[in-house]
Amino acid sequence: MAGIFSTNSTISGVVSTTGFIQENLNPIQGQCVTITHHIKTHDTLYSTLHEDEIKRILVNKLAEEMYRQNAIEFTKSADPRTDEIVLKARIFVVPDDQVRMLRTAKVIK
């Protein structure tokens, strides 16, 4: 039996969803951040953009929104063996098929 819990809020084109879905006792927990980028159909810039360039625009907007929402953990530590400062950024992600499962279960839009 699948259990679903979801909370949605929309702020200026950004949808933030905190949800939980359990399918076959394998829980998926986390926050889904969705951004929207509008391009006019007759915009000459759009017709010249390659699919990878469009994806990069969306990925950059997603990264900015995740940073704004404090969804990224940043750490700094010293490594005395190499005399270096080690900087890390972490975020929890799931494969697109799990995001699709949440979307088709209507947990996220």
N, C-alpha and C positions, 0 to 999 in steps of 0.2 A: 504494500500500500504506500503510495507516495504522499508525503506531507509537504505543504507549500506555505510559506510565510513571506510577505512582501510589503515594503514601504516605499513609496515613490515620492519624489519631489522634483519639480522642474524650475530651473532658474535660467533665464535668458538663453534658450536653445540648448541647455545642458540638462540631461536627465540623469539623476542619481538614484539608483535603486539599491537598497539593502535587502537582501533576500536569503532564503534558505529553501532548498529543495532536496528531498531525499528520495532517491530512486534505487530500489533493490538494496537498501541499507548502505549505500555509498553516498554520504552527504556532500553537497557542494555548498560552501558558504562563502560569502564575500560581498563585495560591493561592485555593481556594474556601473561604469561611467560611460555615457553615450554623448557624443557631440554631433552637431549638425553643421554642415557647410553648404551654403546655397550658391549655385552658379546659374546665371541666366542661360536659357537654352540657346539663345542666339549670340552669346558672348564669344568673340573670336578667340579669346584666351583659352576657353574651355575646349574648343575644337583642336587646339594645338597641344593640349596637355596629354601626355602619355598616361596610361593607367597607373604606372608606378609613381608618377609625380602626384597624381590625385591621392593615392594612398599615403604618400609622404606628408601631404598637407593635413590629412585626417590624423595621422599618427602624431604629428607635432601638436595639433590642437588637443588630442587626448593626453599627451604628456603634460602639457601646460595645465590642463584641468585636474589631472591627478596630483600634480604638485600643489595647485591651489587648494585642493581638498585635503591635503596632508595624507594622501594615500601611499606615499613613498616614504620608506624608512631610510634615513641616512645615518651611517656610523663612521667613526674615525678611530683608528687604533694605531699604536706604534709597534713596529716590528724591529726589535733590537738586534736580531740576527742580521738583518739587511740594512739597518739604519734608515728605514723608510717609514713614512706615514702611509697607512693603508686606508683609502676612502672607499666606501661601498654604498650603493643605493639598492634597495630591495623593494619588490612589489610582488604580491601574490597574483598569479595569473592562472587561467584555466584554458585548455584547448578550445578552439572555436566550436567543436561539436557539443561541448558542455554548455557553452553560451547559447547555442542554438536550442538545446534541450530546455534551458530556462525560458527562452523566448517562446517556443512552441507551447510550453506549459503556462504561458501568459504570466510568468513571474516578472519578466522585464519586457519592455516594448522595443 
